[in-house]
Structures are given as C-alpha cells and as structure tokens.
C-alpha cells in the first residue's frame, strides 16, 4: 500500500520558520550557511517515508490515526505531526524541532 503525503499550509509555514531560524542562528555565529537547507531537505526526506510506513510512527493522541514522525538531524532532529486520513492519504499538519515545547 502506498500513501499520498501532503503538507498542510501550516506545515509548510513551519518549514519556512525552521529554515529562517537556522539561517539567522548560523549567520550570527558565522557558521554553516548550508545547514538550513540541509535541515529542510532532511525533513522532506523523512516525510517521504510516510508514503510507505505511516503506521510505524508513534501515536500522538487517543486516535490511532494521529501520529508523530521523528526525523533525525545532526545531534537532535525534528518531529512531524501527521494524520492518516484514508487508505490513500496522509496529511502532515505541523513540524517542530525536538527541543521546542510543542507544535505552533
């Protein structure tokens, strides 16, 4: 079984927010300016795994269809909140850094 995976507008906004945060941080410390793009690429690659294996991710609530995908990156990573909507569709609702308190 293969699922279509779509990012909701809020999740796309999260990617922009995370990219901007990393880029600003790296500019301030004269660090790796490619790190922001690499993080977004890792997140997008991680989300692609949901096309085949969304049920392997941990449950996020009482619903068996609301789940979280852990996406490793560098020494930490990211968490994508998603819902398995049907036998064909997975919607990514939000993405956050693992050290953030919760989804925005």
C-alpha angles and dihedrals in degrees: 000000000000126000131208108233121206131178114224116227090258090057091049088051088051090055090052091048093049092046092051092047094052093044093050091047093050092046091052093053097034089244136144109323091191092060095087093054091045091052093051090047090052091050093049091047091050092050089054089066087070088072088077109015115032094136092061091070123094120267115253100195142359090293114088088215099059107080145158128233117206111216114193118217128166109320094335131016147194139284124220119201111210143165128219098223100178143338087285108033138065119180121201106213103179144358127204140168113261091243094054116103097235144326116302 
